[in-house]
Amino acid sequence: AQSVAQPEDQVNVAEGNPLTVKCTYSVSGNPYLFWYVQYPNRGLQFLLKYITGDNLVKGSYGFEAEFNKSQTSFHLKKPSALVSDSALYFCAVREDTGRRALTFGSGTRLQVQP
Amino acid sequence: DAGVIQSPRHEVTEMGQEVTLRCKPISGHNSLFWYRQTMMRGLELLIYFNNNVPIDDSGMPEDRFSAKMPNASFSTLKIQPSEPRDSAVYFCASSFRRANTGELFFGEGSRLTVL
């Protein structure tokens, strides 16, 4: 079985400060991990993914995420937040074997204050 | 290249009516997914197809829901009869399935309201 948890419903950060959005996962085999962003009344947009290799993954709009196997985490980070980063962020996971589709977390709303 | 195209963007209907949602995936993608998003339940997978064949429909709520993919460029999700609890945003997504590593590309969604 595969699952993902986003423990924070909302994260508030001031513009210019670093941000972290947390994600932990559970899979039977090896994980493929993804982050998506959703703006109001829009579909989800792909930000970045971890498949294998370097644990630090860089993605769109200056976002990055760090895969930590021992902690089963894949937290999303950005060194300096922008007001335009305010949106809903989803972490997703699928196992490397089998035919399961992506399982999404419940989402974390990021609010960046000017 | 056009993204995933969904129609209609908004649908308001009365309980008991049939609803058909449509999706055109990105050309060349061989996997298609239907997700439903609600405040209470978040983003749920309903069904997905690989090479036009349904692979996992365990998320389809009940017999009132059905999905088809008659060819590589078109899919429908039908609800008959519709109920107020079906009110949600329905997303279609497609990907190029390459050893499970391909990311999903989402459409803008179809917002369904059942009165």
HADDOCK unambig.tbl for C-alpha pairs under 7 A between the chains (distance, minus, plus):
assign (segid A and resid 32 and name CA) (segid B and resid 101 and name CA) 6.88 0.50 0.50
assign (segid A and resid 42 and name CA) (segid B and resid 108 and name CA) 5.10 0.50 0.50
assign (segid A and resid 43 and name CA) (segid B and resid 106 and name CA) 5.56 0.50 0.50
assign (segid A and resid 43 and name CA) (segid B and resid 107 and name CA) 5.54 0.50 0.50
assign (segid A and resid 43 and name CA) (segid B and resid 108 and name CA) 4.33 0.50 0.50
assign (segid A and resid 43 and name CA) (segid B and resid 109 and name CA) 6.06 0.50 0.50
assign (segid A and resid 44 and name CA) (segid B and resid 106 and name CA) 5.74 0.50 0.50
assign (segid A and resid 45 and name CA) (segid B and resid 105 and name CA) 6.97 0.50 0.50
assign (segid A and resid 45 and name CA) (segid B and resid 106 and name CA) 6.87 0.50 0.50
assign (segid A and resid 51 and name CA) (segid B and resid 101 and name CA) 6.70 0.50 0.50
assign (segid A and resid 96 and name CA) (segid B and resid 100 and name CA) 6.58 0.50 0.50
assign (segid A and resid 104 and name CA) (segid B and resid 43 and name CA) 6.45 0.50 0.50
assign (segid A and resid 106 and name CA) (segid B and resid 42 and name CA) 5.46 0.50 0.50
